[in-house]
């Protein structure tokens, strides 16, 4: 598997990945999430130009080529942490370590010197909070939320995401041994 910054012409594929990945929410009674539009190409372009976008190409064991993205991650600095805004893997490539690899690469390639990784996610979706807990993230109590995480959570509530239980999570960054 290759993880790199996507080319501008690949941004429509990232939108396709998110739409496809979102379909799994429909089976959980979360059609509004499945129907939610992914970031626009203009938004993805801003992330790309800011160095906040990574894509995964190919994958182990199925002969997938490097020509087309199969997953992507958006990251941004928030309150001294590296916040994972979005991580999506096409369902045809799910359960093969691609999301984990994207998160690891984002951490390794951290340009902001973050102390920790943060994210917000659904608590009752198996591939959300339970998955991130297996990756070493822990749920933050309300009094542990930084101002930036509070702002993100408030924005999510305004967009209606709090119709389902959500949490903020954090994992200390792993410092490479040298």
C-alpha positions as CSV (number, residue, x, y, z in Angstrom):
1,X,0.0,0.0,0.0
2,X,1.2,3.5,-0.8
3,X,0.1,6.5,1.2
4,X,0.8,9.9,-0.2
5,X,-0.7,13.3,-1.0
6,X,-3.3,12.9,-3.7
7,X,-3.1,14.7,-7.0
8,X,-5.7,17.5,-7.6
9,X,-7.3,15.3,-10.3
10,X,-8.0,12.6,-7.7
11,X,-10.2,14.7,-5.5
12,X,-13.4,13.5,-7.1
13,X,-12.4,9.9,-6.3
14,X,-12.1,10.9,-2.6
15,X,-15.7,12.1,-2.7
16,X,-16.7,8.8,-4.2
17,X,-14.9,7.0,-1.4
18,X,-16.7,8.9,1.2
19,X,-20.1,8.4,-0.4
20,X,-19.5,4.6,-0.7
21,X,-18.2,4.4,2.9
22,X,-21.2,6.3,4.1
23,X,-23.6,3.7,2.8
24,X,-22.8,1.4,5.7
25,X,-24.6,3.9,8.0
26,X,-27.9,3.2,6.3
27,X,-28.1,-0.3,7.8
28,X,-27.8,1.2,11.3
29,X,-30.8,3.5,10.8
30,X,-28.5,6.5,10.1
31,X,-29.7,7.4,6.6
32,X,-28.9,11.1,7.2
33,X,-25.3,10.2,7.6
34,X,-25.3,8.0,4.5
35,X,-26.9,10.9,2.5
36,X,-24.6,13.6,3.8
37,X,-22.5,15.1,1.1
38,X,-18.8,14.7,1.3
39,X,-16.5,17.7,1.3
40,X,-16.7,19.6,-2.0
41,X,-13.8,19.6,-4.4
42,X,-13.1,23.2,-3.3
43,X,-12.9,22.1,0.3
44,X,-10.7,19.2,-0.5
45,X,-8.4,21.5,-2.6
46,X,-8.0,23.8,0.5
47,X,-7.0,20.8,2.6
48,X,-4.6,19.6,-0.2
49,X,-2.9,23.0,-0.5
50,X,-2.5,23.3,3.2
51,X,-0.8,19.8,3.4
52,X,-3.7,18.3,5.4
53,X,-4.8,15.6,3.0
54,X,-3.5,12.0,2.6
55,X,-4.7,9.2,0.4
56,X,-4.0,5.4,0.3
57,X,-3.4,3.6,-2.9
58,X,-3.5,-0.2,-3.5
59,X,-3.8,-2.6,-0.7
60,X,-2.4,-5.9,0.6
61,X,-3.4,-9.1,-1.0
62,X,-5.8,-8.3,-3.7
63,X,-3.6,-6.9,-6.4
64,X,-4.9,-3.4,-6.1
65,X,-2.9,-1.0,-8.2
66,X,-1.5,2.4,-7.2
67,X,-3.5,4.3,-9.8
68,X,-6.6,5.1,-7.8
69,X,-7.1,6.1,-4.2
70,X,-8.9,3.6,-1.9
71,X,-9.0,5.7,1.2
72,X,-8.2,9.1,2.5
73,X,-7.7,11.2,5.7
74,X,-8.1,14.9,6.4
75,X,-6.1,16.3,9.4
76,X,-5.8,19.7,11.0
77,X,-4.0,21.2,13.9
78,X,-6.4,21.9,16.8
79,X,-5.2,23.2,20.2
80,X,-1.7,21.7,19.9
81,X,-3.0,18.3,18.7
82,X,-3.4,16.8,15.3
83,X,-7.2,16.4,14.8
84,X,-8.4,13.8,12.4
85,X,-11.3,15.5,10.7
86,X,-12.2,12.6,8.4
87,X,-10.9,9.1,7.6
88,X,-12.7,7.1,5.0
89,X,-11.9,3.8,3.2
90,X,-13.9,2.4,0.3
91,X,-15.9,-0.6,1.5
92,X,-14.3,-2.8,-1.1
93,X,-11.1,-2.3,0.8
94,X,-12.4,-2.3,4.4
95,X,-10.9,-4.4,7.2
96,X,-7.5,-4.5,5.7
97,X,-5.7,-2.0,7.9
98,X,-6.0,1.0,5.6
99,X,-7.6,3.4,8.1
100,X,-5.0,2.4,10.7
101,X,-2.2,3.0,8.1
102,X,-3.6,6.4,7.2
103,X,-3.8,7.4,10.9
104,X,-0.2,6.2,11.4
105,X,1.1,8.0,8.4
106,X,-0.7,11.2,9.5
107,X,1.0,11.0,12.9
108,X,4.4,10.2,11.3
109,X,4.1,13.0,8.9
110,X,2.9,15.5,11.5
111,X,4.1,19.0,10.4
112,X,2.7,20.7,13.5
113,X,4.5,18.8,16.3
114,X,1.3,17.7,17.9
115,X,1.3,16.2,21.4
116,X,-1.7,14.0,20.6
117,X,-4.2,12.9,18.0
118,X,-7.8,13.8,18.5
119,X,-11.0,13.0,16.6
120,X,-14.8,13.0,17.1
121,X,-16.9,10.0,16.3
122,X,-20.1,8.1,16.9
123,X,-20.1,5.9,20.0
124,X,-22.4,3.2,18.9
125,X,-21.0,2.5,15.4
126,X,-18.7,-0.5,15.5
127,X,-16.2,1.0,13.0
128,X,-16.2,4.3,14.9
129,X,-15.5,4.7,18.7
130,X,-14.9,1.0,19.4
131,X,-12.5,0.8,16.4
132,X,-10.6,3.9,17.6
133,X,-10.4,2.5,21.2
134,X,-8.6,-0.5,19.7
135,X,-6.1,1.9,18.1
136,X,-5.4,3.4,21.5
137,X,-7.7,6.4,21.6
138,X,-9.7,7.1,24.7
139,X,-13.0,9.0,25.2
140,X,-12.6,12.5,26.6
141,X,-14.8,13.6,29.5
142,X,-16.6,16.9,28.9
143,X,-14.2,18.8,31.2
144,X,-11.2,17.5,29.1
145,X,-12.3,19.1,25.9
146,X,-10.1,21.9,24.6
147,X,-11.7,25.0,23.2
148,X,-11.1,23.8,19.7
149,X,-12.7,20.4,20.4
150,X,-15.7,22.2,22.0
151,X,-16.1,24.3,18.8
152,X,-15.9,21.2,16.6
153,X,-18.5,19.4,18.8
154,X,-20.8,22.5,18.7
155,X,-20.5,22.6,14.9
156,X,-21.4,18.9,14.7
157,X,-24.5,19.5,16.9
158,X,-25.6,22.4,14.7
159,X,-25.3,20.0,11.7
160,X,-27.5,17.5,13.5
161,X,-24.9,14.9,14.1
162,X,-25.8,14.7,17.8
163,X,-29.0,12.8,16.9
164,X,-26.7,9.8,17.6
165,X,-24.3,9.7,20.6
166,X,-20.9,11.2,19.8
167,X,-17.7,11.7,21.7
168,X,-14.3,13.3,21.3
169,X,-11.3,11.0,21.6
170,X,-7.6,11.4,22.1
171,X,-4.4,9.4,21.8
172,X,-0.9,10.6,22.7
173,X,1.4,10.8,19.7
174,X,3.9,8.1,19.5
175,X,7.4,9.6,19.5
176,X,9.7,7.7,17.1
177,X,12.7,6.3,18.9
178,X,15.9,7.7,17.6
